[in-house]
């Protein structure tokens, strides 16, 4: 009897090892045990380790509910988001051999790893991680200043707005159409602090009145176009992508993940089956691998992250990026607070700006909130203007410079400064002979 069991066990093990992948590798199966996964890793020459964790150890029924990414119920309606978008103008730029938004110029532009728990809400975590990364990069926010957005707002609020509820809802997952990104563009998202993560359906949304951050657009990146994905990642920030998270992916512990799921074979190619949404935050050409950010807590993988080969687990089949353009700003930097300008002396008015603005600005002088004169009705918006303080200008305090763009969309006042009388000329007296 024991001999028969052993023979049956060996036959099943051989069958498990006999599943070949698209690239000639032994393919991982969803039902693989850790023993089988490790054997396949060794035979394929892969360089990663696996172990037990809370996701791998789920029952088949729990996994079926958890990995709930799916094809859409209705035929796809193509929009401008399905195109490559403004990324087309960035393609061809020089790309470094390695890049990481967790350590860019000594700073991190992404917050701590999250944990979705047993809820099938990965779509919200992929979207919010990408949104936060893009927003932080666009606004120069890093380290402790990084923002985090509310996944709960996506799963319990945005899903209640038509037509998004047909594509994603709560813990029931989302489809391949990325309507959660469309919702971030059309409706916006609130900060995590306003609506912390919860897997319990509140029944209604009480957060629609909370101020939201809206994104300008989202776009798809061509399937398996590694250079385009790198360019989008470096230009805009973290990316929202999807993977097929099979048994070996679930059990990942460390190293460079690889498998045979490398082809984007569906039509359209970004409908190639995937079951889990994640984010990308960097890459390393030496490993030929992305830096993948998961939402299974920091105990999974390498502190919540995975190094994954460029096309493994179909990670490059459904990559997307968000665009956020900050509101333009203008700041008068000189004259400075308390500065004293003398009549008939020449000074440089300076200002800094961000975002897209008019080519010219109007420069005015105010005193105690009342316009005194127009210094220049239209000068180049290049950050500086030479100005000679008029002799007729009354000496005293309360003065400010105001700079306004020609379209009147952006303006700024300087700090308060003073004007003093010109230095009297010294008259030469008669020369006395010794």
Protein Blocks (a to p, Z undefined) as FASTA:
>chain_A
ZZmmmmmmmmmmmmmmmpccfkopacddfklcfklmmmmmmmnopacdddddfklmpcfk
lmmmmmmcccdfbdcdddfklpnbjmlmmgoiacdfbdcfklgghiafbdcdddebjbdc
klmmmmmmmmmmmmmmmnopahjlpccddfklmmmmmmmpcfklmmggcjlopafkommm
mmmmmnopcdfklmccdfbdghiacklmpccdddfbdcdddehilklmmmmmmmnopcdd
dddddfklmmpmbdjdddfblbcfbccfklgccfbdcddfbdcfklopacdddfebjkgc
jehiacddfkgghlmmmgccdddddddddddfbdcehiacdehiacddddddedjddfbd
cddddeehiafbdfbfbdcfehpacddddfklccdehiacddddfklmaccddddddddd
ddddddddddddZZ
